[in-house]
Each structure stands twice: as C-alpha cells, then as structure tokens.
C-alpha cells in the first residue's frame, strides 16, 4: 500500500472513530443494545488503528526534522547522529506499516478476521463405512475434546444422533475459549479417513472408513439477521438422554431456513425453548458460512491451497492405525505418533497448516 493512499485511508478511519466516539455515549444508542454492541465493536477496532496512526504521525514528524538537519546543518557530528537516527526511524515506520497491514484490509480480505473468533461450531458426521464410521466419529470426538482440554477451551454438545451399534452418526459441538478458537479449528473441515482393522473383522483385514467434519465460526445475532418468517419449525420426540421425559414431550426442534434450504436439528436440552435457541445459533453460523462462501466466489478469491476453504468434500487427512501414522494430504505431512494424536496432541499439525496457509496467501 502506497504511503499517500495509506494516510488517506487512515484519515477516513480517524474521522469515523471520532464520530462513533460522540454517538456511542448518546442515551438513544445506549438504550438500544443491538446498535450499542455494533458501534462498540467498531469503536474498539478503530481505536487500535487511530492509536497506531498517532504513533505513525509522530515518527513521520521526527523523520522530517531529521531530514531538515541532514540537509541544512553544517555540524558533521550532528549529521552523523541524524543519519543513525534516520535509519532507526525508518525501521520503526516500516514496522508500524506492517502492523497496519494486519489491521487494515479491504472488503475482499475480511475473511481473515474470523481467525480471532473465540467460539466455533463443529459438526461430525459418519460417512462411508457403516458402524465403523460411527465408531470413528466417537474417536475423533474424543480426540477433539482432549485437545480442547489441553487448550483450556470449554465445549458443550448441542445435538447428537447415536449410531446403529455404537458411536455416533452425527454430533454437533459448540466450543468457547480465548481468541483463536476458530482460527485453529477451521483446518479440521473436510473428510477424515481411517484405515484400521475393525473389532468385528475376523480375518484381520484393514478396512477404510470416512467421516466428515465441518467447522463454522460462531456468529452473533447482530452479524446475521434471520427473518423468522423464513424459518419452518418442526418438533419431534428426542431420541437422546432424558428418561421418561423423552417419550412424553416433543422437545426436539428441527429448523429449516427456507431461502437457503439449510436444516438444523437440536434435541440435547429438555425444553423445546432451549433447543430452539441452540438451533437458531447453529443456523445463524451456517447461513453466515454459506454467505461467506458465496462472497468469496463472487469476488474470485483464488487460494493456492485447500487449507482453509472449509470444503467438506475434500479428503484432508488419513489415520492409518497399522502404521501408527496420521497424514495430512494438504501439506503432505505425516506424524508417526497416531496414539498421541488421538489423545489430543494435534496442535503440531495445526501449526504446520497455519504456516502453509501463510505462505500460500
């Protein structure tokens, strides 16, 4: 970004910041929680930019003074000192400009900010392989929950559908933590393939099964406005835990967003109202993801890899039990500690994917 264009853009942000500073303290805004949260979010972001811009201006003023000395001062020692200081100031300016690159981005690059989100929705579904795929969903669920524990994150199950014998056909989780929850988990979207000898296999043959993982950033209601008239609501009896309650009331909820045809089910809570709230939360995240993918296609952003596209049809990883190996096909990296990996030690692979993504953008 050229310096003149950068300053012009920063001046626009500075003006917007002071306008928001005035409006955010108005009683009419404070009383409107939805608008207040929206403005507060903008204010916090712009405050970082404006603070950095003030520091940037100070360095530019100092550079002008140094250039004046170098041009007009006849003192040799003073010129030598100014020359040394100029080098330091130019380095500082370059460092600040790199910071601006991380803070400022065009609308075409907005998707990068989602990495900092502190909440995500993770959906696991069995694919090819029948009962073995359902068992692998359970194994991957355990792997993730152990990873969440190591990361200091919390999670809760929103929806679960048991498999025919054991395991799960489908399970949906909501994860909360510090910044970067989505930025780490987004790499898990895709097809996870397992190669192992099933317990039911009498002849010791290795079978291949697969499951799909989908990861969405959890979004707030101010980010996705859902018109309730666009939603079809169905209720049914839960098939999950709950004892006699399961058979007596239709507490489970199924929501269908008519415009996008996205369907969400939730049955983990005992009350229909709570299940509805959770289903709306998942629906909002899926609609957001859907719109994001449309936007990326529309502006023709071409990535050099499939690392963070979230494409669930792409085979991303193979878990080979006989060889104690897990391989990520996007970066052609294998780790020969499958038992450790399945016990939640997946951060090393995620870090490699982050590094590859950074180089590929």
C-alpha positions in Angstrom: 0.0 0.0 0.0 1.5 3.4 -1.0 2.1 5.9 1.8 -0.3 8.5 0.4 -3.1 6.0 0.0 -2.4 4.6 3.5 -2.7 8.0 5.1 -5.8 8.9 3.2 -7.4 5.6 4.4 -6.2 6.2 8.0 -7.7 9.7 7.9 -11.1 8.2 7.0 -10.9 5.8 9.9 -9.9 8.6 12.2 -12.9 10.6 11.2 -15.2 7.6 11.7 -13.6 6.9 15.1 -14.4 10.4 16.4 -17.9 10.2 15.0 -18.6 6.9 16.8 -17.0 8.3 20.0 -19.7 11.0 20.0 -22.6 8.8 19.1 -21.8 5.9 21.4 -22.5 8.0 24.5 -25.9 9.2 23.4 -28.8 7.9 25.6 -30.7 6.7 22.5 -27.8 4.5 21.4 -27.1 3.2 25.0 -30.7 2.1 25.3 -30.6 0.2 22.0 -28.4 -2.7 23.0 -28.2 -4.1 19.5 -26.9 -0.8 18.0 -24.7 -0.2 21.0 -22.9 -3.5 20.7 -22.5 -3.0 17.0 -20.9 0.5 17.5 -18.8 -0.7 20.4 -17.3 -3.4 18.3 -16.4 -0.8 15.6 -15.1 1.6 18.2 -12.7 -1.0 19.8 -11.3 -1.9 16.4 -10.9 1.7 15.2 -9.3 2.8 18.5 -6.4 0.4 17.8 -6.0 1.9 14.3 -6.2 5.5 15.5 -3.7 4.9 18.3 -1.2 3.4 15.9 -1.9 6.2 13.4 -0.9 8.8 16.1 2.3 6.9 16.7 2.9 6.8 13.0 2.4 10.6 12.6 4.9 11.2 15.4 7.5 9.1 13.6 6.8 11.0 10.3 7.3 14.3 12.0 10.6 13.1 13.5 11.7 12.0 10.1 11.0 15.5 8.7 13.1 17.0 11.4 16.0 14.6 10.7 15.9 15.3 7.0 16.0 19.0 7.7 19.1 18.6 9.8 20.8 16.4 7.2 20.0 19.0 4.5 20.8 22.2 6.4 23.0 21.5 9.4 26.8 22.1 8.9 27.8 20.2 12.0 29.4 16.9 11.0 28.7 15.1 14.3 25.1 16.3 14.2 24.7 15.0 10.7 26.2 11.6 11.7 23.8 11.4 14.7 20.9 12.3 12.5 21.8 9.7 9.9 21.9 7.0 12.5 18.5 8.2 13.9 17.0 8.3 10.5 17.8 4.6 10.0 16.1 3.8 13.3 13.0 5.9 12.5 12.7 4.3 9.0 12.8 0.9 10.7 10.1 2.0 13.1 7.9 3.3 10.3 8.3 0.0 8.4 7.3 -2.0 11.5 4.2 0.2 12.0 3.3 -0.1 8.3 3.4 -3.9 8.7 1.1 -3.6 11.7 -1.3 -1.6 9.6 -1.3 -4.4 7.0 -2.7 -6.7 9.7 -5.3 -4.1 11.0 -6.4 -2.7 7.6 -7.8 -4.8 4.9 -10.2 -4.4 2.0 -13.7 -6.0 1.9 -12.1 -8.7 -0.2 -9.9 -9.8 2.7 -12.5 -9.7 5.5 -12.5 -13.4 5.9 -9.1 -13.3 7.6 -10.5 -11.6 10.8 -12.6 -14.7 11.6 -9.4 -16.5 12.8 -9.6 -14.4 16.0 -13.1 -15.6 16.9 -13.3 -17.2 20.4 -16.2 -19.6 19.5 -16.9 -22.1 16.8 -19.4 -24.8 15.8 -18.0 -28.2 15.0 -20.1 -30.9 13.2 -19.0 -34.5 12.9 -20.9 -36.9 10.6 -20.3 -40.6 9.7 -19.7 -41.3 6.1 -18.7 -44.4 4.2 -18.0 -47.5 6.4 -21.3 -48.1 8.3 -20.8 -48.9 12.0 -17.0 -48.4 11.7 -17.6 -44.8 10.6 -19.9 -44.2 13.5 -17.2 -45.5 15.9 -14.6 -43.3 14.2 -16.9 -40.2 14.8 -16.7 -41.1 18.5 -12.9 -41.5 18.3 -12.5 -38.1 16.7 -14.9 -36.6 19.2 -12.7 -37.9 22.0 -9.6 -36.5 20.2 -11.1 -33.1 19.9 -12.4 -32.9 23.5 -8.9 -33.8 24.8 -7.5 -31.1 22.5 -10.0 -28.6 23.9 -9.0 -29.5 27.5 -5.3 -29.0 26.6 -6.1 -25.7 25.1 -8.2 -24.5 28.1 -11.4 -24.3 26.0 -14.9 -25.3 27.0 -17.4 -27.2 24.9 -21.0 -28.4 25.0 -22.9 -30.9 22.9 -25.7 -29.3 21.0 -27.0 -32.3 19.1 -26.2 -36.0 19.0 -27.5 -38.9 17.0 -26.3 -42.3 18.1 -25.0 -44.9 15.6 -26.7 -48.3 15.0 -24.5 -50.3 17.3 -22.0 -47.8 18.9 -20.6 -44.4 18.2 -22.4 -41.5 16.5 -24.0 -40.9 13.2 -23.8 -37.2 13.9 -22.7 -34.9 16.7 -22.6 -31.1 16.9 -20.5 -29.2 19.4 -20.1 -25.6 20.4 -16.6 -24.5 21.6 -15.7 -21.5 23.6 -12.2 -20.2 24.6 -9.7 -17.4 24.2 -9.1 -15.7 20.8 -8.2 -18.1 18.0 -10.6 -20.9 18.6 -12.0 -20.8 15.1 -8.5 -19.9 13.7 -7.2 -23.3 14.9 -10.3 -25.5 14.3 -11.0 -24.3 10.8 -8.3 -26.6 9.4 -10.3 -29.6 10.5 -13.1 -29.1 7.9 -13.1 -31.9 5.4 -13.1 -35.7 5.0 -11.2 -37.6 7.7 -10.3 -41.2 6.5 -9.4 -44.1 8.8 -7.6 -47.3 7.9 -7.7 -50.0 10.6 -8.9 -53.5 11.4 -12.4 -53.3 12.8 -13.1 -55.3 16.0 -15.7 -57.2 14.1 -13.2 -58.3 11.4 -12.4 -61.9 12.0 -9.7 -62.3 9.2 -7.6 -59.3 10.3 -8.2 -57.2 7.1 -7.7 -53.5 7.1 -10.9 -51.5 6.3 -11.2 -47.9 5.1 -14.0 -45.7 6.5 -14.5 -41.9 6.4 -16.3 -39.2 8.3 -16.9 -35.5 7.5 -16.0 -32.6 9.8 -17.5 -29.1 9.3 -16.3 -26.1 11.3 -18.1 -22.8 11.4 -17.3 -19.5 13.2 -20.0 -18.9 15.8 -21.6 -15.6 14.9 -23.7 -13.1 17.0 -27.2 -12.1 16.1 -26.0 -8.6 15.1 -24.0 -10.2 12.3 -26.7 -12.4 10.7 -30.2 -11.1 10.8 -32.7 -14.0 10.4 -36.3 -13.3 9.5 -38.4 -15.7 11.5 -41.0 -15.8 8.7 -38.3 -17.6 6.6 -38.0 -20.4 9.1 -40.0 -23.6 9.2 -40.1 -25.1 12.7 -40.9 -28.8 13.4 -40.9 -30.5 16.7 -40.4 -34.2 17.5 -39.6 -36.5 20.4 -36.0 -36.6 21.4 -34.0 -39.8 20.9 -31.3 -38.8 23.3 -30.9 -38.9 27.1 -33.7 -37.8 29.3 -35.5 -40.9 30.7 -39.3 -40.8 30.7 -39.2 -37.2 29.5 -38.1 -38.4 26.1 -41.3 -40.3 25.4 -43.7 -37.7 26.8 -42.9 -34.4 25.1 -41.8 -33.2 21.7 -38.9 -31.1 23.0 -36.5 -31.7 20.0 -36.5 -29.0 17.3 -35.9 -29.0 13.6 -35.5 -25.7 11.8 -35.4 -25.2 8.1 -34.3 -21.9 6.6 -36.5 -21.8 3.5 -34.4 -19.4 1.3 -31.1 -21.4 1.8 -32.7 -24.8 2.5 -30.4 -25.2 5.4 -31.8 -27.6 8.1 -30.7 -27.8 11.7 -31.8 -30.2 14.5 -31.3 -29.9 18.3 -32.5 -32.3 20.9 -30.0 -32.2 23.8 -31.9 -29.9 26.1 -35.0 -30.9 28.0 -37.1 -27.9 27.0 -38.2 -27.0 23.5 -37.4 -23.4 24.1 -33.7 -24.1 24.8 -33.4 -26.4 21.9 -34.9 -23.7 19.7 -32.3 -21.2 20.9 -29.4 -23.6 20.2 -30.8 -24.5 16.8 -31.0 -20.8 15.9 -27.4 -20.3 16.9 -26.2 -23.1 14.7 -28.5 -22.0 11.8 -27.0 -18.5 12.1 -23.5 -19.8 11.8 -24.3 -22.0 8.8 -26.1 -19.1 7.0 -23.0 -16.9 7.7 -20.7 -19.6 6.3 -22.9 -20.0 3.3 -22.9 -16.3 2.5 -19.2 -16.1 3.1 -18.5 -18.8 0.5 -20.8 -17.1 -2.0 -18.9 -13.8 -1.4 -15.5 -15.5 -1.9 -16.7 -17.0 -5.2 -18.2 -13.7 -6.3 -15.0 -11.7 -5.9 -12.9 -14.6 -7.3 -10.5 -15.0 -4.5 -8.3 -17.9 -5.6 -6.3 -19.6 -2.9 -3.2 -21.7 -3.7 -4.3 -24.5 -1.3 -7.4 -26.0 0.2 -6.1 -25.4 3.7 -8.8 -23.2 5.0 -11.6 -23.3 2.4 -13.7 -25.5 4.6 -14.6 -27.7 1.7 -16.1 -30.8 3.3 -15.8 -32.9 0.1 -12.0 -32.8 0.2 -10.1 -35.7 1.8 -7.8 -33.8 4.2 -6.4 -36.5 6.5 -5.8 -40.2 6.8 -5.4 -42.0 10.1 -3.5 -45.3 9.5 -3.6 -47.5 12.6 -1.4 -50.4 11.4 1.4 -48.0 10.6 0.8 -45.7 13.6 0.7 -42.8 11.2 -1.5 -39.7 10.6 -1.1 -37.9 7.2 -2.4 -34.5 6.2 -2.8 -34.6 2.5 -2.9 -30.8 2.1 0.6 -30.3 3.3 1.9 -33.9 2.6 3.0 -34.2 6.2 2.9 -37.4 8.3 3.2 -37.8 12.0 4.2 -41.2 13.3 2.5 -41.0 16.7 -1.1 -41.8 16.0 -1.9 -42.8 19.6 -0.6 -39.4 20.8 -2.5 -37.6 18.0 -5.8 -39.4 19.0 -5.1 -38.3 22.6 -5.5 -34.6 21.6 -1.9 -33.8 20.5 -3.0 -32.2 17.3 -1.5 -28.7 17.7 1.7 -29.5 15.9 -0.2 -30.4 12.7 -2.4 -27.3 13.1 0.7 -25.1 13.4 2.1 -26.6 10.2 -1.2 -25.9 8.4 -1.1 -22.3 9.7 2.4 -21.9 8.3 1.5 -23.4 5.0 -1.6 -21.1 4.7 0.5 -18.0 5.5 2.9 -18.9 2.7 0.1 -19.7 0.3 -1.9 -16.5 0.6 
